[in-house]
Amino acid sequence: MQFAWDVRDDTFAGAPPLAAFRLVVSFASSLYFTGIGYDGMPALYDVPVAFFHAYTDEDIYVAPPKGEKPEGIVYQLKRALYGTRRAAFLFQNLSMEVMEKGGFFRIKVT
């Protein structure tokens, strides 16, 4: 797989403005507390390993720490690792897939 290294669209992962985040949390909370078609209580979590949930779509090899394996052994990453170039982008795409299954939709703001 080849990537256009001079174009940054393959790595960009934008963050929503705080007002949009507050709107979604407020809406979810109001649905929960009024009992209108929402089964779970909304919650916020800080997930330090969030990027590990997204699969990588390129071949990335890493060397194990010294003393762990014999010389010449490398590991191939199957999931996005924090610090890799496309980790945030891949996690954002995974998040959008999950949200679209829940009835949300993605818009492009220009």
DASULBEL-V356337 format. One record per residue. N is the residue number from 1. RES is the residue in three letters. SS is DSSP state (H for helix, E for strand, L for the rest). PSI is psi in degrees with one decimal (999 if undefined). Layout:
BEGIN
((N;RES;SS;PSI) (N;RES;SS;PSI))
END
This chain:
BEGIN
((1;MET;L;134.1) (2;GLN;L;145.7) (3;PHE;L;148.1) (4;ALA;L;98.9) (5;TRP;L;-17.8) (6;ASP;L;-10.5) (7;VAL;L;128.2) (8;ARG;H;6.3) (9;ASP;H;-20.6) (10;ASP;H;-0.4) (11;THR;L;-11.0) (12;PHE;L;131.2) (13;ALA;L;99.7) (14;GLY;L;151.7) (15;ALA;L;137.8) (16;PRO;L;152.5) (17;PRO;L;154.6) (18;LEU;H;-34.9) (19;ALA;H;-38.9) (20;ALA;H;-40.5) (21;PHE;H;-44.0) (22;ARG;H;-37.0) (23;LEU;H;-45.4) (24;VAL;H;-44.2) (25;VAL;H;-40.5) (26;SER;H;-42.7) (27;PHE;H;-45.1) (28;ALA;H;-40.0) (29;SER;H;-41.8) (30;SER;H;-35.5) (31;LEU;H;-37.9) (32;TYR;H;-48.7) (33;PHE;H;-20.6) (34;THR;H;-10.6) (35;GLY;L;23.5) (36;ILE;L;93.8) (37;GLY;L;28.1) (38;TYR;L;122.7) (39;ASP;L;-24.7) (40;GLY;L;150.4) (41;MET;L;129.5) (42;PRO;L;144.2) (43;ALA;L;155.4) (44;LEU;L;135.5) (45;TYR;L;143.8) (46;ASP;L;109.8) (47;VAL;L;106.2) (48;PRO;L;-16.6) (49;VAL;L;33.8) (50;ALA;H;-39.2) (51;PHE;H;-23.1) (52;PHE;H;-13.1) (53;HIS;H;-19.3) (54;ALA;L;133.3) (55;TYR;E;142.7) (56;THR;L;148.6) (57;ASP;L;21.6) (58;GLU;L;162.8) (59;ASP;L;116.8) (60;ILE;L;126.7) (61;TYR;E;138.9) (62;VAL;E;148.0) (63;ALA;E;139.6) (64;PRO;L;161.4) (65;PRO;L;151.2) (66;LYS;L;136.9) (67;GLY;L;-8.7) (68;GLU;L;-46.2) (69;LYS;L;164.9) (70;PRO;L;156.9) (71;GLU;L;146.2) (72;GLY;L;-1.4) (73;ILE;L;134.6) (74;VAL;E;157.7) (75;TYR;E;143.6) (76;GLN;E;128.1) (77;LEU;L;133.4) (78;LYS;L;-20.6) (79;ARG;E;157.3) (80;ALA;L;133.6) (81;LEU;L;136.2) (82;TYR;L;128.4) (83;GLY;L;-15.5) (84;THR;L;159.6) (85;ARG;L;-38.7) (86;ARG;L;13.0) (87;ALA;H;-48.2) (88;ALA;H;-39.9) (89;PHE;H;-46.1) (90;LEU;H;-39.0) (91;PHE;H;-37.4) (92;GLN;H;-42.1) (93;ASN;H;-40.7) (94;LEU;H;-43.5) (95;SER;H;-40.6) (96;MET;H;-36.9) (97;GLU;H;-43.4) (98;VAL;H;-43.2) (99;MET;H;-36.8) (100;GLU;H;-34.5) (101;LYS;H;-26.3) (102;GLY;L;2.6) (103;GLY;L;-4.0) (104;PHE;L;162.8) (105;PHE;L;157.7) (106;ARG;L;135.0) (107;ILE;L;153.6) (108;LYS;L;121.8) (109;VAL;L;127.7) (110;THR;L;999))
END
